[in-house]
Amino acid sequence: MQRGTVANYRSTRHWLPTMVVLLTTILCSTAAGQVQRKNIAEQVGLDQRLGEQVPLHLAFRDEAGKQVRLGDYFHDKPVIMVLVQYRCPMLCTEVLNGFLKSSQAVQFQMGRDYEVVTVSIDPRETPPMAAEKKRHYAGRYRRQGAEQGWHFLTGDQQNIDVLAKAIGYRYRYDKATDQYAHPSGIVLATPGGRLARYFYGIEYHPSDLRLGLVESSENRIGSPVDQVLLLCFHYDPATGKYGLVIAGVLRLAALATVFVLGGYLSLAFYREFRPSKVQGPKSKVSGLKPTAIPHS
């Protein structure tokens, strides 16, 4: 064996175990990180708590830094609640963008017909961050009412956790990314603070949002047409959407048939039994023409 080959062999023999240890450490760290993220993802979700009460006593700070209670936004209108992280560059932004797009397509007006309460899940975020988010989204709403009807709140960890648990919002902090793993969706509540409807994902169909607001308002908003639609469309908790219910359609069709048939029978009976008109004697004899009287 040549001298250079022996030297290289001895050098390799010294650093090879170190490389093996480093490679093993990296692989183990990567695997551990993947397992940890998988465990975090399994703990994230949005569970429906339909009919349960929102804890209206919880204290937060609004976008101006003023201390407020959650109950300050529950009066005579339904309330849409959105939990996000203001610094989140991806999913939270998509949730807010999706809701904004749907709210613009709904005839109901924010502030006049319903309230929106956006709460940060990150206790490190501040009222100036909330104010910046409000300025951005209220401006993009491009309709009156967003300044008065869309609220952006921040709070401490305890109150955030209590609110999240009450509405079924399960989230976890990921130290590796310094971000929060969280579900995507919005929650509708009644004027009194009862949880009414859940919409999942980042896009919310305007018709679903409209019907959800009508039902959550306890019939305080909406038109007779909306009430008819609610007979045919039913909220499915499994999907968080409204679907056509054949039973409702059949009931509506039967009701329409009864009205049409009843109207037809009423008209037929009226024509059959209405009193006949009595005709008087004719003043003219048919076939005779008036005779002209000659002048003398």
Residue pairs with C-beta under 8 A, 6 or more apart in sequence:
1 9
33 176
36 176
37 174
37 176
37 181
40 172
40 174
40 181
41 181
43 170
43 172
43 181
44 170
44 171
44 172
44 181
44 182
44 183
45 168
45 170
45 183
46 168
46 169
46 170
46 183
46 184
46 185
46 187
46 198
46 200
47 168
47 170
48 168
48 195
48 198
48 237
49 166
49 167
49 168
49 195
50 195
50 196
50 197
50 198
50 237
51 194
51 195
52 166
52 194
52 195
53 166
53 193
53 194
53 195
54 70
54 74
54 81
54 163
54 166
54 167
54 189
54 193
54 194
54 195
55 70
55 162
55 163
55 166
56 69
56 70
56 71
56 74
56 193
57 69
57 70
57 71
58 69
58 70
58 155
58 159
58 162
58 163
59 67
59 68
59 69
59 70
59 155
59 159
60 67
60 68
60 69
60 70
60 119
60 153
60 154
60 155
60 159
61 67
61 68
61 127
61 130
61 153
61 154
61 155
62 68
62 127
62 130
62 151
62 152
62 153
63 127
63 130
63 131
63 133
63 134
63 151
63 152
63 153
64 127
64 131
65 127
68 153
70 117
70 163
71 193
73 79
73 115
73 117
73 151
74 115
74 189
74 191
74 192
74 193
75 191
76 191
76 220
77 113
77 114
77 115
77 191
77 217
77 220
77 221
78 114
78 115
78 188
78 189
78 190
78 191
78 196
78 213
78 216
78 217
78 220
78 221
79 114
79 115
79 116
79 117
79 188
79 189
79 190
79 191
79 193
79 216
80 99
80 114
80 115
80 116
80 117
80 186
80 187
80 188
80 189
80 213
81 116
81 117
81 118
81 119
81 167
81 186
81 187
81 188
81 189
82 95
82 96
82 99
82 116
82 117
82 118
82 119
82 186
82 187
83 118
83 119
83 120
83 121
83 163
83 164
83 167
83 169
83 171
83 182
84 92
84 95
84 96
84 118
84 119
84 120
84 121
84 182
85 92
85 120
85 121
85 122
85 125
85 179
85 180
85 182
86 92
86 120
86 122
86 125
86 129
86 130
86 132
86 133
86 152
87 122
87 125
87 129
88 179
88 180
91 182
91 184
91 202
92 182
94 184
94 202
95 184
95 185
95 186
95 202
96 118
96 133
96 137
97 202
98 201
98 202
98 203
98 204
99 116
99 186
99 204
100 137
100 140
100 141
101 203
102 203
102 204
102 205
102 206
102 209
103 110
103 116
103 141
103 209
104 141
104 142
104 143
105 206
106 206
106 209
106 210
106 213
107 210
108 114
108 210
108 213
108 221
109 143
109 144
109 145
109 149
110 116
110 141
110 143
110 145
110 146
110 149
110 150
111 144
111 145
111 146
111 147
111 148
111 149
111 150
112 145
112 149
113 213
113 217
113 221
114 149
114 213
114 217
114 221
115 149
115 150
115 151
116 149
116 150
116 151
117 151
117 153
118 130
118 133
118 150
118 151
118 152
118 153
119 153
119 154
119 155
119 160
119 163
120 129
120 130
120 152
120 153
120 154
120 155
120 160
121 160
121 164
121 169
121 171
121 180
121 182
122 180
123 154
123 155
123 156
123 157
123 160
125 154
126 154
127 154
129 154
130 152
130 153
130 154
131 152
133 152
134 150
134 151
134 152
137 146
137 150
138 146
138 147
138 150
139 146
141 150
163 169
164 170
164 171
167 187
167 195
168 198
169 182
169 183
169 187
170 183
171 180
171 181
171 182
171 183
172 180
172 181
172 182
173 179
173 180
173 181
174 180
174 181
183 200
184 200
184 201
184 202
185 198
185 199
185 200
185 201
185 240
186 198
186 199
186 204
187 195
187 197
187 198
187 199
188 195
188 196
188 197
188 198
188 199
188 212
188 213
188 216
189 195
189 196
189 216
190 196
190 216
190 217
190 218
191 217
191 218
191 220
196 212
196 215
196 216
197 212
197 215
197 216
197 235
197 240
198 237
198 240
199 208
199 209
199 212
199 240
199 241
200 239
200 240
201 240
205 241
207 242
208 241
208 242
210 226
211 226
211 229
211 230
211 233
211 235
211 242
212 235
212 242
213 221
213 222
214 221
214 222
214 226
214 227
214 230
215 230
215 235
219 227
228 252
231 248
231 251
231 252
232 244
232 245
232 248
232 249
232 252
233 242
233 243
233 244
233 245
233 248
234 242
234 243
234 245
234 248
235 241
235 242
236 242
236 243
